[in-house]
């Protein structure tokens, strides 16, 4: 078994230990859009130690966006409310997706959010 595989497996085990906590916190719905289909825990900062604040329960569509998939601006409106979360994986993660939209409403929503100003500046650069 390779060292990388073992480290990844251990990380996945750590993340799965938070699964029930994240599910309850989320009310068993997507923490970005509120959807209920194919929910899984998403790792916002895979280079950091697993922490509930750095994990979000996302549906398949939102995980696709989080993993680099494209969405049209009207679809992205469904995740705007996630900006008001005090959990970085939810607020900052959704802000990074909305910033790609380049629409005025998305930029204004990010600017008005409670996200740390340094993080906002990085996202909106």
Secondary structure, 3 states (H helix, E strand, C coil): CCHHHHHHHHHHHHHHHCHHHHHHHHCCCCCCCCCCCCCEEEECCCCCCCCHHHEEEECHHHHHHHCCCCCCHHHHHHHHHHHHCCCHHHHHHHHHHHHCCCCHHHHHHHHHCCCCHHHHHHHHC
